[in-house]
Amino acid sequence: MPISPTGLPLPAGVTGRVNFYAAEYQPKTLTPIRAVFLGRPDDVQPLASLFKPLVVQRALRDVDAGRLRLNTQFTTTAANRSIEAYPAGANSLQVLARRAIFLSDNTASDLLHLAYGPERLAREVRQDSPCTSVLLTTKAWWAAQAGLIPAVMTPETAAGARLYGAQPFDQRLQTAQSLIAASQKRTGPEVERQLDLYFHGPAYAPDMEVNLQNTSTARAYTDLMARTLPGQSLRPATRAVLRDIMSAGCCRPAAPKLKTTYWAAKAGSGWGILTLTGYVETADGRAFAYTYLNDGSVTTDAEEMERQIRPVVAWIEQNLSGLKVLR
């Protein structure tokens, strides 16, 4: 497969480690045909909220299997509520799936993640994409990173995170289960308050994100999204739900220059982190996917990082247009 470095410079203001991979895929088999990259696309980096489409797609597979229904209700409690805005009361699977993508709602994602089974999802993702690690709910990694689970992470959180990150998969999976259980004894507002203190205090360690968060590489995650976001593993009804939800996700160009029939997209952001992934079907029947991973940025505020989304998305579209010309 031809693969070449992109010749396009990154937008002004982007700092830190950036790795990017975009490829064209054979529409039926979803095998890569050609690709462009920036940096080191096989380096492991934190995904931030990019893992949420996997949670939604697997929940919809359980709908197909009869284990869940689109109208199955889930109730937000103090134990399962994560940080930031959350869906109060009881909400259906379909409502939570849309919130997890459109609003990047952490609680909505966690409710579906817990219902599917974190260990089950972790093992399936590892089988589908060995370079991708999805072990923790959002509340679990944030509570661990904020230093709120010393019994599991050790009192020195950064050192505990390095030990966790270095564990073999099965041992790490056991630790992840302990972190998830312990995080449910903390409230969402408590986790959020402690995170603010952690990120602005002396305990912050830049390597904690890659040790604690769900991770992948730009190349591996692009390939995984090319197999996930078309919805080919779902039945027609749930496939339509997935594609409708993902077509409302952040972020894509407001007025795409590419003539597309479907653009699934998801973004993630955090302390010095901006991540973007997507899958695109063009009007002439071609299929593309991409992943952009940026960590270690000197821009530390999440809202400031999000201001980079529009120029970076435009840069990604330029890369996809370049790939499209290469036929």
Secondary structure, DSSP 8 states (H G I E B T S, - for coil): --EEE------TT--SEEEEEEEEE-TTT--EEEEEEES-TTS-EE-GGGGHHHHHHHHHHHHHTTS--TT-EEE--TTT--SSS---SEEEHHHHHHHHHHS--HHHHHHHHHHH-HHHHHHHHHHH-TT-B----HHHHHHHHTT--HHHH-SSHHHHHHHHHHS-HHHHHHHHHHHHHHHTTS-HHHHHHHHHHHHTSTT--TTHHHHHS-EE-HHHHHHHHHHHTT-TTS-HHHHHHHHHHHTTSS---SS-SS-EEEEEEEEEEETTEEEEEEEEEETTS-EEEEEEEEES-S---HHHHHTTHHHHHHHHHHHHHHHHHT-
